[in-house]
Amino acid sequence: MTDRIMLVLNGTPVTLPACTSPTMTLLDWLRGPAGLTGTKEGCAEGDCGACTVVLEQPDGHRAPINACLAMLGQLHGLAVRTVEGLRGAEGAAHPVQHLLAEGDATQCGFCTPGITMSAWAHAREGGAVHEALAGNLCRCTGYRPIIEAFSRLEDDGASPPALPAAASASFAAAGQVFHHPASLAELLVLRAAQPEAMLLAGGTDLGLLVSEHRQRPPAVIGLLGVPELQALSANAAGIDIGAAVSYARLLRLLDGRLAPLAAMMTRLGSRQIRALGSIGGNLGTASPIGDALPPLLVLGASLRIASVRGERCTTAEDFLIGYRKTTLAPDEVIVSVHVPRPAEGAVLACEKVSKRHDQDISAISAAFLVRAEAGRIAGAQLAFGGMGPMAARAKHAEAMLAGALLAPACFADAADELAKDFAPLSDLRGSAAYRLAAAQGLLRRLYWRVARPDLPAEVHAL
């Protein structure tokens, strides 16, 4: 058991003073005590990417994260690299920095350190340039030279630094304590003793309490160091996902009949958000606009929940009971989530309606699982987020589709039933009338996804 936060910063092990606040954001610590001011603060809510740094993972993956949302206690035992830690041969500028500078991919320079770190991660991780840049905003350059520089990136082949051995830890500061358990058994004992403590996984939602609202949580139990919550496996039946597994790791396993879920998850925040955010966190916070929740409902996902009293299983549908309310008892934690694969021939569709394509909170989200046989609908599960106090199934619309002809009129009739299933509210993201109309439009369009899955995705999106 240690009482001091230890991490690897730019390849060098660092032990923080015992009095360091464990809920101080990584951004505040870098720009303050660490004296590394290359990492910038733009929005303090994980949106602009100016504070992007990279977690160097033991398996070689590079995970860009928002330093403004990460708390120091979360990073115990992890390796962080900032823009100051990028170096070329004999201390020269790193090749990524050369590419950005020589390609005129910088102007005022404020966002450049964050973009540089996203580029360094992208050179290793690959994928679409648009996706790699979705979490970085630049007000000056118009992106064209940045995109061109990203398209020429090459991995530098650098190995990740060695990490300290995983160990239990507890960090105390004035009026605060942050527990970092290293096993599920230890976590459950802590949870039983401190049911009022904040359970913190990725912190992409709860981190706003510290970064934006400047709160100082008196007691936090961090989950990232619990191996059982980081377990991830897949087989023919489905995927078992530890509650603290990041979306970035999960995305590597979402293929085949679960590919539509992967497409939706690439719009769940940015790479920075997906590097720490988790399905367990989406379930635990139970936000009505949690993008992962409608797919879990239609796929029949189940949760493994544990406490010192024992274990139980429940469905995602039964777990959610109201606005940010669940059946989780004060001494319980979510251990894992099982997501079944859709049956052969079933059509899975995941939708997100927001004011902008990337990095935006949903006005509404939806997931549909439909199976058709001999020109009729043999089964339909429909779920929506943003239409009420919690993500929920559309039972009236489902009943209208059950056994119906596979025809546009039947989906239109089911769309009309949504007014019985939901009474959405009006807010800044959309009026109640808009939400209902948009949800009905998605359900009408579902006919084409089921009847003509051979059509290109861009046609389905019309």
Sequence and secondary structure as in RCSB ss.txt:
>XXXX:A:sequence
MTDRIMLVLNGTPVTLPACTSPTMTLLDWLRGPAGLTGTKEGCAEGDCGACTVVLEQPDGHRAPINACLAMLGQL
HGLAVRTVEGLRGAEGAAHPVQHLLAEGDATQCGFCTPGITMSAWAHAREGGAVHEALAGNLCRCTGYRPIIEAF
SRLEDDGASPPALPAAASASFAAAGQVFHHPASLAELLVLRAAQPEAMLLAGGTDLGLLVSEHRQRPPAVIGLLG
VPELQALSANAAGIDIGAAVSYARLLRLLDGRLAPLAAMMTRLGSRQIRALGSIGGNLGTASPIGDALPPLLVLG
ASLRIASVRGERCTTAEDFLIGYRKTTLAPDEVIVSVHVPRPAEGAVLACEKVSKRHDQDISAISAAFLVRAEAG
RIAGAQLAFGGMGPMAARAKHAEAMLAGALLAPACFADAADELAKDFAPLSDLRGSAAYRLAAAQGLLRRLYWRV
ARPDLPAEVHAL
>XXXX:A:secstr
 BSS EEEETTEEEE  TTS TTSBHHHHHHTTT  TTS  SSSSSSS TTEEEEE TTS EEEEETTT BGGGG
TT EEE GGG   GGG   HHHHHHHHTT  SS SSHHHHHHHHHHHHHH S HHHHHTT   SSS SHHHHHHH
HT                EEEEETTEEEEE SSHHHHHHHHHH TTSEEESS TTTTHHHHTT    SEEEE TT
 GGGG EEE SSEEEEETT BHHHHHTT  GGGHHHHHHHTTSS HHHHTT BHHHHHHHT TT TTHHHHHHHT
 EEEEEETTEEEEEEHHHHEEETTEES  TT EEEEEEEE   TT EEEEEEE SSSSS   SEEEEEEEEEETT
EEEEEEEEEESSSSS EE HHHHHHHTT BSSHHHHHHHHHHHHHH     BTTB HHHHHHHHHHHHHHHHHHH
H TTS HHHHT 
